[in-house]
Amino acid sequence: MFRVQVPSRFEAAAYLLLVLGAAGDWVSTGIGLRGGLAEGNALAAALMGSGQWVSVDLTLVATLVVVPYVVNRAIKNKAARALWVFPVLAGLLKVAVCLWNINLIV
């Protein structure tokens, strides 16, 4: 069912971008909140208030890594290879949020 395959450089870079962007977002948001800044995203603020922000965000990141990884190995169609675009887009968004947070902190 699954073929053993090492992720391509682009696929590995997509996953790495997502994980590093998420980590940067988590760290910069924590520093900003401790520094007196307020969370601007209403959904994130509600999740933070209920103590679920990290678990929901971690689930989102894990899903954006696991689903493309498994689908690319289960489906032999070349169109499935385009799924690495989703971790790239999410990773770029997370990096942008991290940079914005750093901008606000400094």
N, C-alpha and C positions, 0 to 999 in steps of 0.2 A: 504494500500500500504506500509506504513512504520510501522515498529514495534518500539515501545518505548524501547530503550535499552541504558543503561549506558555504555560508552566505557570501555572495559576491561583495566586492569592495563597496559598491553603492548601497547595497542592502545593509551591510554592517554599519556603514557611515550613517544611514538613516536611523537605525536603532540607537546608535551612540548619540546622535544629535538630539533625539527625543529624550533619552535618559539624562544627558547633561543639561538640557534645557529645563527639564522638570526639576532636577536637583537645584539648579540655579534659581528657579522660581521659588521653590520651597525655602531655600536659605535666605534669599533677598526679601521675601515676604515676611519671614520671621523677624529678620533684623529691622525691617521697616516698621512692623507693628510694635516691636519693643521700643523703637525710637519715637513713637507717638504718632505715626501715620495711621490713617484709616484705610480699610479695604474698600476699594472703589467698585468692585464687582459684587453686586447684591447676592448672587447665588453663592459665590465663594464666602461672603460674609455670613450668610445663613448656615452654610456647612461648617464654617469655623465656630459659630456660636453653638452648634450642636456637637462639636467635636468630631465631625466626620470628614473634614476637608482632606486630610492626608490620605485616609483610606479610600475615598472616592477618587481622588487624583491618582493614587497608586494603582487602583483598579483600571482606570482609563489608560494609563501608561502601559500596564501589563497587557491589556487587550490590544493596544496598538502595536505591540511587539509580537505577541503570540499568534494572533489571527493571520497577519501576512506571512509570518514564518511558516506556520503549519499549512496554510493554503498553497504557498509556493512549492511545498514539498509533496502535497497530496494531489495537486492538479498538474498535469503535464502540459497544460496550455500556456503558451507564451503570454497571453493576455493577463494571466494571474501574476506575472512578474511585476506588473505595474502597481501592485498593491503597496510596494515600498514607498510610493508617493505619499500615502497617508501619514506614516511616521515622520516623513520629512516636513510636511506641512504643519503637523502638530508640534514638532521639534522647533521649527522656525518661530511659531507663535510663542512657545514657551521661552525661547531665547529672547524674543522681543519683549516679553513681559518682564523677564529678569533684567534686561538692560533698562527698561523703563523704571523698575523698582530702584535699581542702582542710581539712576538719574535723580529720582526723588530723594533718596537717602543722602546723596552728596549735595 
